Amino acid sequence: MIKPIDRGGLLLPECQLWLDPRKRKSFAVISHAHGDHVASHDCYLATPETIALIRVRNGNAMANRAKVLPFGEVYVGPGYRLRFYPAGHVLGSAMVYIETDAGDTFLYTGDFKTRQGLSAESIEIPQADTLVMETTFGRAEYVFPSFEATCERVHAFCDRAQVDRHTPVLLAYSLGKAQEVLKVLATRSQTLMVHKSIAAINQVYNAYEQVMPQTRPLDFLNMRESIVVMPPAVLKKLPRKDCLVAMVSGWGMNDSAKYRYGVDEVIPLSDHADFPDLLQFVDVVAPQTVYTTHGYQQEFAASLRARGYAAWSLVGEDQLEWAFEP
């Protein structure tokens, strides 16, 4: 059975394959285009959508070093076959499925979301012997409201700002979250104004048939009668007078979130799976062994062990527990 190792990214020694390493490698797999999963490798495997996003965010030189692997196609490596399955996280995000010549099967999720969103491919979940999964929201208190309820909250926030004669400003990361928010806002009559980093990514989404609503460039001097969507990093440049500001994040489930972000409201829309969805995901994969990574990895591994799974975090004290079991 494949045994993964955390080395600033995931290493599969049996296959000599790196998945989402944070330092440059001669060859690696990149699951999606968020910066914490991307490094300037000599050569890497990714979906065409991810490569297009890397071209916008990281430049032509890095994009040109990619090997393209669309969903449904197979890459043959030394002793293994690899395919991508949609992860539902952002456009082009992929789970990595590997079958070895010995017949072992392995699934690495990268970041993923099981609920259907508006701006990413629907997740497809294969079964595998070994599962490595991200557990950002791997504690029982993280149960997100329904998508419909969250959309209503976005609209209610904008309505409240309008009634108070304020400009509604929604803070959303440029890749993935901003596009989901814009899709939610598409039915509104106000002008949608976006930061240039979001506009550039919208063009990639449009090219891959995730059609974005029409927007205008962000202009801090002329925001009246508009709804503004911009990344959190730009908040310090925003003239706060006459603005109502909401952060869009799954961490909005925490009562302290609006004080931590320094905003008027935090709307809990996430591109990750919540606790019940993480549990259901594992049941569908039906693995013999689970390794958890990111977020509440030790806590979620313990929850899985309580349900009868052989589950351990890739780093942490439960590895010691595992090492001394008979």
N, C-alpha and C positions, 0 to 999 in steps of 0.2 A: 504494500500500500504506500502511496506517495506521502512523504512526511515533509511538510513545509517548514521553513526557517525564516524568522523575522530578522532581516539584516538591513534595516532602513529601506524597506520594501520586502517583497516576498521572494524567497529563493527556493526553487524546487531542485534539490541536489541531484535526484535521480535523472532529471531531464536537463540539468544545467541551464535552467531557464529562470529569468528574472521577471517578476510581475510588479509593475508600478514602483520600481526603485527610485529613490529620491536623488541618487547620484548617477552620473553618466556611466553607461555600460556599453559594451561592444554590440550587444543585442538585448532587447527587452520587449515586453508587452506593455502597452499603455491602455488602460481600461477606458479612460475618458479624458476630456480636455481640461479639467480643473487643475489649477497650478500645483496643488499638493500631490498630484499623481503624474506630473509631467517633468521629465528631465531631458537634457539635450544629448540623447544617445547617438552613437554612431549609426545605428540602424534600429528600427523598432517596428512592431506590428500593431496596427490599430484599424478601426473601422474608417471608411471614407469620410463619414461625417466628423469623426474626431480629428482626422487629419486636416480637414477644411477649417475646423475651429482652431487647431494649432497654427495653421497658416496665418490666420487673422491675429492671434494672440502672441505667437512666438516667432513669426516670420517665415519667409520662403525657404531659407537654408535648412531649418529644422524640418519643415513639412516635406521637403524633397528627400529626406533620408528615410522616409517611411516605406514599409511594405503594406499594401492595402489588403485587408481581409474583410469583405462584406459579411453581414449576417448570412448564415446558411452555407458558407463555403468552408473548406477544410485546409488548414496549413499543416503540412507534414514536416515534422522535425525529427531529430535523431532519436528513435525509439518511442515516439509519441505522435498523436494526431490532435490538433487543436482547432476548436471552433468557437465563435462568439455567439452568445445569446443576448438579446436585448435586456438591459438592466432596469429600464424605466426611470433612470435618475435624471439625465439630461439627454439632449439630442446625441445619438451615436454612442451612448454609454453601453458598455458591454460587460457581461459576465464571461469568464474564461473557463471553458470546459475542455478537459484533456483526457484522452484515453491512451494508455501506454500499450506497448506491444505485449506486455504481460497480462493485459486485460483489466488493469486497475483504472478506475475512473475518479476524476477530481474536478471540483467546481470552486472557483474563486469568484466572489461576487463583485469585488470593487465596491463602490457606493451603489446602492440600489433602493428602489421604491416599488412596492407591490401594488399600491393603489393606482388606478388609472388617472393620469393627469391630462393636461390639454396640449402639452408641447414636447412630449418625448414618446418614443416608441413604447408600446405595451410590453411589460416584462414577459419573458418566456422562461419557465423553470424546468430544467432537466433534473433527473435523479442522478446521484453520484455516490460513490463509496466514501470519499473524503470531501468535506466541505470546509472552506475558509470563508468566513462572512464578517462584514463590518457590522458593528453593534453600537452605532452612535447613540441611539436612544434605547439602550438595552436594560432599562429598569422599568418596573411595573407601573410607576406613576406616569410614564409617557404614553398616554393614549390620546391620539389626536382627535379633534372633532371631525365630523364627516366633511368631505370636500365641499359639499353644498353649503353647509353651515359656515365654513371658512370663507367661501365666496361671498356669502351674504354679509359677513363681517367686513370684507374689503369694501363692498358697496356702501355699507352703513357708515364706515369711516369717511368715505368720500362725500356722502350726503351730509354728514355732520359738519364737515369742513365748509361745504357750500353754504349751509344755513348760517354758519358763523362768519361768512364772508372771508374765509381763509383758503389758501391754496393747499390742497391735499398733496403731500409728498410721501411716496412709498419708497423705502430703502430696500433694495433687493440686489443680490449679487448679479454681476453682469451676465454670467453664463448660467442659464437654466432657470433660476428663480425669477429674474426679470421677465423672461419670455412667458413664464407661467402667469405672472401677474398681468402682463399686457393682454394675454388671452382672456383673462377674467374681466378686464376692463373694456374689452373690444365693443361691447354693446352700449357703452355710455356715449353721451353726446359731446362731452367736453373734449378739447384737444388733448392728445397724449404727447407729453414732452419728455424726451429721454436723453440721458448722457451719451456722449459719442461712443463710449465703449460698448454700450448696449446696442446702439444703432448698428455698429459694425457686425456684431454677432447676429442681430436680426437678419442681416443679409444672407448669412449662412443658413439660418433656419428657413428662410424663404426659398433658397436654392434647393433645399431638401424637402419641400412640400409641407413644411410646418409654417403656414402663412401667418405672418404677423400683421397686426393692424397698422394703419398709417400713423406715423409719428412725426414730430418736429424736433429739431435740435434744442437741447436745453439752453435756455436763456434766462439767467437769474433776474434780469431787469424787466422781463415781460412774461411773467408766469401767471398773471391774473387770468381767470377763466380756464385754466389748464389743470390737468392732473400730471404731476411730475413723478417719473420713475428714475431712480439713480442709485448707484452703488453706495454702500455705507461710507466708504472712504472719502466721499465728496461732501459728507455732512458738514464738515468744518467750514466749507466754502459757502454754505447755504445761508442767505439772509433770513434768519428765523422769524423776523417780524411778519405777521400776517400769514404764517405757514402753520399747518398742523402736520406733524411728522409721525409716521408709523414705520417700524422695522418689521419686515416680513421674515419670520424665522420660526422653526420648530421649537426653539428655546423659549418662545413665548408661552409655553406651558409653565415656565417658572414664574412665580409671582414677582420676583425681583427683576425680571428681564428689562422692563422699561426704564428702570433706574440705571441698570448696567449699560444700556445702549444710549441713554440720555435722550429719550424720545417720549412722545405723548402716548403711544400705544405700541404693543407688539402683537402682530397677528400670526398665529401659529400655523402657517403654511410651510410645509417641509418637502424637500425632495429626497428624504430618507424614509425608511420604514419605521413605524412606531413599534412598541413592545409586542402587542398582539400580532401584528403582521410579521415580526421577526419569528415568533413562535410558529405561526402558521407556515411560514416559508420553510423552516427546518422540517416540519412534518411532510411537506410536499417533496422536498429533496430526498428524504428518508436515508440519510447517510449513516454509515457505521461509526464514523468519527467526525467531530466538529471542532474546529479551531476558530476562536473569536479574535477580532482585532479592531482597534479604534473604539473610542467612547467607553461605555461601561462593559468592557470585554470580560472582566473577571466576574462581575455580577451576573451577566447574562449566561456565561458558561455554567455558573452554579445553578441558575434556573433550569438550564437544560439537563444537568445531572439529576436534579430533583424529578425531572420527567423521564428519567431512564436512559438518557443519551450519554455516550462517552464524549464529554465536551471539556475543552481546556482553552484558556487564553494563550495566545502565542508568546506573551510576556507576562510575568507576574508570579505570585506565590503559588497559585494553583498548579503550576508546572512542577513545583516541588512535591505537592500532594500526589500528583500523578506518578512521579518518578519512584516513590516509595510504596506504591500499591503493589500487592502480590500479583 
